[in-house]
Amino acid sequence: MRVQRTLGDLSKRLRFSLVALLTAVFTIAAGVFFSAAISAQTLPGASAGDATTFNRTSSAYEDAPPNLTEWESADHDLGDEAFEESFVSTPDADSAGLGPVFNNASCVSCHIRNGRGMPEPGQLLLRVTDGTAIASPDKSADPAETLKNAPPVAGLGNQIQDFSIVGATPEANVDILWKETAGSYADGTPYRLRSPEINVVLANGEPLPDTVQVSPRVPPHVYGLGLLEAIPESDLLALADPDDANGDGISGRPNYVWDEQTQAVSMGRFGWKASAPNLLQQSADAYLNDMGITSPLFPAEDGSSEIDETTLVAAEAYSQTLAAPARTLMDDPQVQRGEQLFSDASCVACHTASFRTGSHKYPALENQKIHPYTDMLLHDMGEGLADNRADFEANGQEWRTPSLWGVGLAQTVLPYSGYLHDGRARTFEEAILWHGGEAEVSKDAFDAMSAEDRQALVKFLQSL
């Protein structure tokens, strides 16, 4: 068991809890953020209800919800340890099991400070599919693989691991080149957009065959995920309009995926294409594909696992028990103008502002009024952002709407982190200008705005 509670740990936790309690009492006396009698949900900018953190520094994404109970906080702390654990290849070490090929050695190495990643080796991942096998899938195969609609590539699987332990060889060498294109807004103001060109050379020196479909992905943020997991499925499905019955040009739909726990089809919620039904499976998938670590959910062929269930559940708990940052500058007229423009441009048709959470493993996350700005559904984002790679029911032009709460702190938490699925966008403006497909009208509305209005919309995003 990698993560365990000892009497010493519990003693330390009790001492820490006492210090935290005294600090909280002092904070209440000073009238800063919270009190036992006043719900955080009533405070301005409480984006995650009582699970909001009012920290807007470089550590904003690392806070636990202030309303966690003692046992929930203990789970969060154990999860934090699992999230930071660095794996090694030494067989007898406590953290053994890395590789033999991998992308990184720990969760935190990809999800730095729990924020968005950067489009560079060690952060950017390449999902791959054998395009020649899609037309005639093996119906006798594992239903999880058949439904995934992404046949693995021989020798690579579904993800390229570009690092290896000593004595092994990485699956490929990956180079990222950037292609820039120039454009201009309707008012003549110039801009430049960039897109990645991925060059892959296999271990045998050969280039990656053209028949292999490649999808570059940067690590998404991991804060606030437990709250998204607690949104009732019925509320998300109520937003779906796959046939665009209302004629607004927006036709979001859920992705239905394979749940390894229940061995049944379930609605996807997490990942760039909503390919994971819950955070436990999302965590197990990251252990296996990013670090080469087997788990009870994705064991080795002989049924063995390199981490036990306790460690896997602890990692899940960490991503479930991270707060979302509060909004700021809500009384600023420019921010208010930007929020109205965001709505007028129909951005809220996908980036749904508010939900009420339902039941969850952690009661602290239940019955919270949250403002994540996502509908958790798939949308066709056009050819410009297409990876041309299917993932379960998601096609090559569809992406899950990412949540926007806390997005204004992305560069504060990790300078040079990127926006969009592959990190190509360096600014909010670039991210908007890449929108196409169902978001073409919103992009065009932004393009047609005056410079003053564009600045107001961006300042609204920065306030989130």
N, C-alpha and C positions, 0 to 999 in steps of 0.2 A: 504494500500500500504506500503510494508516494506522498499522499497528503493525509496526515493524521493529527488528531488532537491529543496532546499530552497534558499532564497536570501542570507542567511548567507553562505550556502555552495558555491554558485556561487561567492560570494565575496572572500572567502578563495581560491577558485580555480583560480580566477583572480590574486590574490596576489602570489599564488604559480607559476602560469604561468609566471608572470613577473620575479620572482626569477630564474625560470628555463631558461627563455630567456637570462637573464644576464649571467647565468652560461654557457649557450651554446656559447654565444659570446666570453666569456673568453676562453673557450675550443678551439674554432676555432682559436683564436689569438695564443694560445699555440701550435697549430698544432697537437692536439692529435688524435681525431678519425674522426669527420665528418665536412663537410662544406656544405653550401647551394648549392655550385656550383659543388661539387664532389659527385657522387652517391656512397653509401657504397658498391654497387655491384662490384665496381672496386677495392675494398680493399682486400688484401690477407686474406683468411679465412672467407669471408663473406658468411656463410653457408645459410643464409636466405635473401640474397640480402639486400635491404634497411631496412628490418625488423630484421636485425642481431643486437644482443647485443655483445659488445666486453668485457663484464664482465665475468671473469672466476673465481669468488669467490663463496662462499657458497650461495650467493644470485643471482647467474647467471640465474636461471630459473624464477625469479620473475620480470624481467624487461619487460616493454612494448616496442614494436618496436619504435625506435627513430623517425620514419617517420610518426607517427600518426598525424592526424590533431587535431585541438582543440576539435571538437565534438567527434572524435574517442577516444581521451584521456579521455574525460568526461565519455564516456560509459565504458571505461576500469576501471576508478576509481569507478564508481557505481558497476561494476561487482566485483571488489576487495572487496567492502563492503559486497556484497551478499555471496561471496565465504568464507569470514571469519565469517559470522554470525553463532553463536551457538544457536541451538534450545533448548527449554525447554518444559516441560510438563504443566507448569502453564497456565491455559486457558486464562487468561486476559493479559498475557505478550505479548510484541510486537513480540517475537520470539516463540510463542506457536506452538504446533503441534507435538513435538517429540514423536515418538513411536506409540503405547505403547511398541513395541519391535523394536530394531534398532541395527546397527553395530557401528555407530558413530553419533556425534551430530552436525557436521559441515563438509563442504567440505574440509577445510584446515586440519582437523584432520586426514583425510585419506591421502590427497595429501600434505604432509608436504613439505613446500617450493617448491611446484609444481613438486616435483621429484618422483622417483619410491618409492614404499612402502616397508615395511619390512614384512616378513612372521611371524606375531605374532598376537594374538587376538587384535581386534580393528583396525587392518590393513588388515589382510588376510580375504577374504570373501569366503564363500562356496556356489556356485551355485548348485542346485539340480534338478533332474528330476525323475519322477516316471517311472522307466524302464518297469513296467508291462503294462503301458498304451500306449507305443509307437507303438506297432504293430497294434492297432485298434483305431486311433484317432477319436474323435468326429467331424465328418464333419459339424455338425450343429453349432459348437462352433464359437466363435469370430475368424475371419480369421487371426488376429494377433497371436492368440494362436495356431491355426492349423498350420500356416506356420512356427511358431517358432520351431516346432518339438521337444518341450521340455515340456511334460505334467507336470503340477505342482504337488507337493507332498501334500497330504491331511494334513492340519494343518501347513504346512511350506511354501507353495507356491514354488517359484523358487529360493529362497535364504534363508539361515538360518540366523536369527537374534539372536545373542548370548548375547545381552544386553537388559535391559528393564528399564522403568521408575519405580519409587517407587509404589508399589502396584501391579505391573504386574510381570510375570514370563518370563524369556528368553525362547526362543523356544528350546534351547539346550545348553549344555556345550561342548565346543570344545577344545580338546587338540591336540597339534601338536608335534609329535615325529619325530626324524630324523634317517633315516637308511643310514649308510655309506657303500660304497663299494670301494675296492682298485683296481687300475689299473696301467698301465704303458705305456708310449709312446713307439714308435718303437725303440728309442735309449736307452730304459731301465729306463728312468727317471720316478719315481713313482708319482702317483697322487691319490687323493681320491675324490669321488663324493658323494653327499648326495641327498636323495629324501624324501619328507614328507610322513608320515603315519598319517592320520587324524583319531582321535577317537572322535566320536560324541555320546553323551548320551542325549536323549530327555528329555523334562521337566517331563515326567512321569517315568523317571528312566530307560527306556528301551533303548537299543542300536538302532542306525539307521538301518532299515532293509537293508539286502544285495541287495534288488531289487532297492534301490535308487542309482542313479548315482550321484557322487559328483565331482565337479570341483573346486579345490582351486585356488583362484586368488588374487594377490597382486595389489594394486592400480598402474596403469600405470602413467607415467609422463603426464603433461597437457600443457607443453609449445609447441609452434609451431603448435598447432592443427588447427588454423585458416588457416594457409598456406597450410596444408594438405587438408583442406576442399576446398581450392581454386584450387587444381589440377584438370584440366578438366577430366571428367569421360572417355572421349574417349582416353586420354593418358594412363590411367590405364588399360582400356580394351585392348589396343594395346599390353600390356605386357602379357596378359593372354594366356595360352597355355594348356587348360584343357586336351587335348588328347596327349600332348607332341609331336606335329607334327614335331618339329625340332630334336627330338631324343636326347636332352641333359639331360634327366632325370628330368627336372624341369617342373612341370605342374600347375603353379599357376592359380587360378580362383577366380572370385569375389563371395562374398556372397550376395544373394539377400534377402532382409528383408522387414518387414512391416513398412511403414512410417506412423506414427500416424497423422501427419498433413495433408498429402495428401490423406490418406486412400487408399494407393496403394503400390504396391511392388516397392522397390527402391534398388539401390546398397548400400551395407553396407560399412562403412569406419572405424568406431571407435569401440573400445573394443577389447579384446584379440582374439575374433573370428569374428571381423568386423560385429557385430550384431546391430549396431546403424547406421542409414543412415546419421545423421548429429549431430552437437553438441547440438542443442536444445533438441533432444530426448535423447541423452546421459546424459544431465544434469537432465532432468525430471526423467529418470530411476534411477539415483543415489539418487535423493531426495526421491523417493518412496521406493526403496529397501534398501538403506543404512541408511536412517534416518526415514523412516515411514512417510514422508511428501507428501501429495497429492498436485497435481498441475493441471492447466487447461488441460494439455496434458494427465495426468493420475489422473483423479478426483476420489473422493470417490463414492460409489454406488449411493448415492443420488445426485451426480453431483457437490457437494461442493469441494472446494479446500482450503488447508491450506496456500499456498502461491499464490500470484496473478501472472498474466502474466508478470508484470513489473519485479518482482523478478526473475522469471524463465529466462526471456530474458537477464537480467543483468548477471546472472551466466553464461549463454551461451556466452555473450560478453567477459567475463573475459578469458575464455579458448580460444576464438578466437583471442584475442589481447595480446598474450604473445609472446615475441621474442624468437628466437632460438640462442644459443650461437655460437660465431665464433670458427672456428678451430684454433689450435695453432701449433707451431713447424713445419710448412709446409716446411721449408728449412732444417730440420734435416734429414741427410742421412738415419738414422735408420727408421724414420717415413716414408720416401719416399720408402724405401725397404719394409716396412710393408704394405704400400698401394698397391704396386705391387703384393705382396704375397696374399693379400686379393682378388685381381682381379684374379690372377692365380689359386686360389683355388675355383673359381666360386662363391664366396660369393656374388658378385655383380649381380648374376643371380636372386636373390631375393631382396637383399638390393640395389636396384637401386639408383645410386648416385644422379642424377640430374633431375629436372623438371623445367618447366616454368609455373607459376601460371596463372590462367585465371580470370574470373569475381568473385567478392565476394561482400558481403554486405559492407565490409570496403575497400575502394579503395586503402588504404595503402598496402594491401596484394596482390594487383593485379600486374600482369606482373613482377613478381620477379623470378630471377633465383635462385632456392633453391637446397640444397644438403642434403636431409633428409635420404638417404640410406634405402628406403623402397619402395615396389611396391604396398602396401596396399591390397595385394591379399592373399588368403588362400593357404597354402602349407601343405602337409602331412609331419609331422615332425617325424614320426616313433612311435613305441610302447613305447619307453622310456619316451617320453613327453606326451603320449596320456592321455586324461582325460576320454575317452570313452563316452563322452556326446555330443550329437548333439546340434546345435544352428542355427536355420533356415537351410540353405543348407550346413553349415559347419558340417563335421562329427567329430567323436571322436578322430581323429588323426590330424586334421587340425587346424592351427593357422594362424592368420594374421601376416605378416612380421612386426615386430616392427621397428619404425624409430630409427636410431643410432646417429643422430646429437645430440650433447651435452652429449652422453653417458659417455665420459671421465670424466665428472664432477659429476657423480652419487654419488660417495663416498664422494666427497667434500661437496656436498649439504646435504646429509644425510648418515653419516657413518652407515654401516651394512644394507643398503638397498640391495635388492636382484635383481638378473637378472632372466630372463625367467618369464613365466606367474605366477608361484607360488613362486618365490623368492628363489628357491632351489640353484641356482648358486651363489657362493660367490665371484667369480672372472670371468674375461673374459674367461680364459682357461676352467673353469668348464662349462660355458655357451656353448662354442663351442663343447666341448666333449659330451654334451647331445644331439647335433643335430643328427638326423637320417632321415629315409625316403628320401625325395627329397634332403636333405642336407647331406646324408651319404658320398657322394664323397668329399664334402668340409671338413667334419669332418676328414675323412681318410687322406686327404692332410695335414691338420694341425698336425695330429698324426705322420705323416711321416717326418715332418720338423725337422731340427736340432734345438737344444735349442736356438741358436742364431737367427734363423729365426722365431721361435715361439715368442721370446721376441720382435722382430721387428714388427710382426703383432699386438701383444698386445699394443705396444707403439703407433702404428697407431690408434687403437681404443681409446687409452687414449688421443690422440690429437684431437678427434672429439668433 
